[in-house]
Amino acid sequence: MIRVTIIGMGLIGTSLAMALRGADPKESPLGPIVITGYDKNPRAVGDARGRLAIDREARSLADALHEAQLVVVAAPVRSIAAIFREIGPLLPSGAVVTDVASTKAQVIDWARELLPATVDFVGGHPMAGREQAGANAADPALFHGAIYCLCPAPRARQAAIDLVESMVRQISAKVYYIEPAEHDAYVAGVSHLPFMLSAALSAVVGRSPGWKEMAPLAATGFRDISRLASGDAEMHRDICLTNQDALVRWLNDAAQLLIDLRDQVESGDSDELLAFFEEARRIREEWLLTRPNLRPGEDDFESIGGVAPARPSLLGRFGRQPPTKKR
């Protein structure tokens, strides 16, 4: 029996709990589990219990962490340092701690600084979500087929890494090992920048004096591109403040590209505009055809019968892998 504690009963924490509980204990990688939920907002815990996401409600962190073997911190990234500081003295020796935050390098640093040496930390980030927030928006299928990034701390034991990997497999997500700095640089481009552009579109058009007259004309194009702007504002603020260097780089590139496009439109440069739009279409079409949820090189690993696949990182089969630790 594995005792799992989830701190934070929002969309991700509750969805994770529902996905874990929904697995068949006889066939699931973790086997039988008991899930305890905790949130500083008691109503959130009650909502999660009402959705049958957790087995028991904890009224305090001490209660939540009592005998916990796997602890998942599912809270806004800038609150994680305070949570680590508070749970450090309460964690049972040998416990494994993971998180679901959208940035990893800063969280790894906090774990090294604030968590005791008697526990292991394995950073995590499921590449899944939705615009709605809270336990009532939770969906046990949220992670199905999704990439789930894992960033083990340098001193994490192999048994701890295996435990978190089993959790990921139990929710039908795909394990994806990656270095924290790589993770933050890449997701800044494919996850954080899209939100910024979506929010910018909503703001620049919505601030127009003619917005009330324009709004009835906004159709599927505006709806689709502005969708991400409906996301959790606090979460995205925290992402910006914990991944500044990488995000600033992508914002600079995007700003320069928009300036170039403005100049091409202003000058009526037909050839340049056509070439740009054709390139953008080609890039997207190629991305759609490459099965984006498939890890680099995974086809080759799946075709090797009877051989356990190596763990590819974003660099594919030649990427860095977490070292096997001998104990």
N, C-alpha and C positions, 0 to 999 in steps of 0.2 A: 504494500500500500504506500503510494507516494503522496505526501502531504504538500499541496500547492497553495501558496498564498498569493493573491493578486491585490496589489495596492493601487487603487484607482479604478472605479467602476463607471468609467465613461464608455464611449463607443468601442474603443479597442480592447480595453480590459474586459468588458462584459462579453463582447464577441468572442474573445479568446477563451473565456470561461465556458461559454456555451459550446464552442467547438470542441474543447477538451472533454466536456461532460458527455457530448453527443457520440463520442467514439465507443466502439464495442470494447469493453475492458479485456475480453479474451483475445482480441486481435490487435489491440492498440500497442504502440511501442512503449508507452509508459506503464501499461497494465492498470490495475485498479488505482483510482486516485480519490482524494478528498480535497475539495476546493473551498478555501476560506476567502471571503471578500472583505476588503476594507476600503473606506473612503472617508475623507474628513467631513463629507456631506452625508449624514445618515440616510437621507432620502435616496441618494444614488445607490447605496447598498440595498435598501429596501426594494428599489426598482429592479435591481439585478436579481435579488432573491425571488421577486415576483415573476420574473421571466425564467425561473429555474436554472439560472446560470451558475449559482454557487450552492454549496451544501450547508454552509453556515456563515452567519454574519458576525464580524468582529466589531466590538465597540471601541477598541483601542489598538494601537500598534503592537503593544505588548501581547495582547490577546491574539492578534492576527499572526504574530511571528512565533508563538509558542509551538515548539516541535516542528516548525516549517522546514521542509527539505529543499523546496524550490520556490523562490520568491521572485515574482514578476512585478516590476515597477512600471505601471502604465499611467504615467502622469505627464503633464507638460514639461518639456525638457528643462526649463529654467527652475523648476521646482525640485528637480532630482537631487541637486546638491544638498538641499535642506533635508530631503527625505533620507538620503544616505547618512547624513550626520545624525539623524534621529534614530534610524534603525540599527546603526552600527553596534551599539552596546546591547541590543536586544536580539541579535541574530544568533541562532544556535550554532555551535561549532560544527563545521562541515557543511553548512548550508550553501546552496548555489543561488546566486542572485543574477538576474538578467533584467533587461528593460526593453521598451519598444519605441524609444525616442527616434526622431527623424535625423538627428545628428549624432555622431559617434565619438569623435576625437575628444571633445570636451567631457563627455560622460565617462569615457575610459580614464581620463585624468582624475575626475572626481572620485571614481571608484578606487583608484590607487591611493588617493589621499585620505579618503574618509571611511572606507570599509575595513574591517579588521582582517589581519592576515589569516585568520582561521576560516574564512569563507572564500569562495571562488566567484569571480565575476565574468560573465560572458555577455558582451553587448549584443543587442538584437534590434532589428528594424524590419517589420513586415511592410513590403511595398504594396499596401492595400489601405483603403479608407473610403470615406464618402463624405458628402457635404454636411449631413446631419450629425448632431453630437448627442451624447448621453446614452444611458443604458437602454432607453426605449427605442433607439435607432439601431441597436446591436443586431448583428446577423451572423449566425454560426458558419455560414458559407463564405464569409468575407475573405478568408485567407485561402480558399480552395484554389490550388494551382498557382498561387502567387509566389513571387520570389520573397524569401525571408533572409535578410542579410544577418550574418553572425560575425562578430568581431571579438574573439576571446581575448581577455587580458593576458599579457605575456606570461604570468605565473599561474594561469588557470590549469588545473589538473585535467588530464584527458577524460577522467570519469565525469567531471563537471561539464565539459564540452559535449560529451555523449548524451548527458541527461537533457541539456537544452536542445540538442539536435533531435532527440526523441520527441520532445514537446512539439517541435516544428513539424515533424512528420505526422504526429497525431492529428494536427489540424489540417492535414493535406496540403501544406505549403512546401515549397522547394528550398532546401538549404543552400545558401550561397555564401561561402566564406570570402571575406574581403578585408583588407587593411583599413583601419579607421580613416586615415587621410584620403585614401582612394574613394572610400564610400562618400565622404563629405564633398569631395570635388565633383564626383559624378552625379550624385543626387541633387546637387545644387543646380545642375543643368537640366536634368530630366524631370525633376519633381518640384524644386523650390522656385526656379525661374518661371515655369508655367503659371504658378499661382500669382507671382508678381505681375506677369503680363496680363493675366485675367483681371486682377484687381485694378491695374492701371487702366485697362479698357473701360471697366465699369465706372471708375472715378472720372476719367477725362470726358466721357460722354454724359454721365449723370450730373456733372457740374455745369454742363452747358446751359445757358439761359433758355435754350429751346428744347430741353429734355422732355418736358411734358408733351410737346407737340411731336417729338421724335419717337417717344416710347411706343405708340401704337404701330409704328413702322418696323420696330425691332422684331425680327423673326428668328428662325432656327440658327442662323449664323451667329447672331449676337448671343442667343441663349447658350449655344454650345461653348463659345469661347469664354463667356463670362461665368460659366458654371462654377469654376474653382473659387471664384470670389465669394461664394456662399460658405466657404470653409470656416473652420474655427479660427477666429481672429487672434486669440491669445496664443494658440499653438504656432501660428505662422509668425507672429512677432518674436516668439522664443527661438524659432528656427533662424530668423534673420540675425539675432543677437548671439547665437552660438555657432554660426557658420559664416561669419562676416567675410573673410578673405575670399573664399570660393564663390560666394554669391555676388560679391562686388565685381569679381572678374567677369562672371556671366552677364551681369547687368551692364557693365561697360561695353562688352561685345554687342549686346542687344541694342544699347543706345546708339552705338556707332552705325550699326546696320540700319536702324530707323532713320538716322540722319542721311545715310547714303540713299535710302529709298526716297526720302523727301526730296533730295536733290535731283534724283532721276525723274520723279513725277513732275517737279517744277520745271525741269529742262525739256520735258517731253521725250526722254530717251527711250524710244520704243524697244530697241534691241536689248538694252540692259535690263529693262523691266521684264521682257519676255524670258530672257535667259535666267533671271532670278526665280521667277515663278515656276519655270520648268524644272530648275534644280531642286527647289523646295518640294515640288510634287514628287520628283524621282526619289528623293531621300525618304519621304514618308511612305511611298508605295513599297520601296525596298524593305523598310522597317516592318511594315505589315506582313510582308511575305516571308520574313525570316522567323516567324513564330516567336514573338518577343518574350514570352514566358519561358522559353527553352534556354537553359544555361549554355554558355559557349562550350562546344565539344560534347554536349550531353548525348547527342545521337550516337556517337562512337562508344561512349561508356555503356549505354543501354544495350548495345548490340553484342557486348562481350558476355556470353552466357556463363553463369556460375562464378563470375569474378566480381567482387565488391568494387564499385566505382570509386576512383579517387575523388577527392573533394576539389572541384575547380573553383577558382576565384574569378573575378572579373577579367583576369588575364587568360582564362581558359585553362586547358590542360597543362600549360606551362606556367601557370600562376603560382604564387606562393601559397603554401598550405600550412595549417597549424601544425607545429611539430608534435610528434608522438612523444608523450612524456612517460618516462619509466619511473615507476614507484616501487 
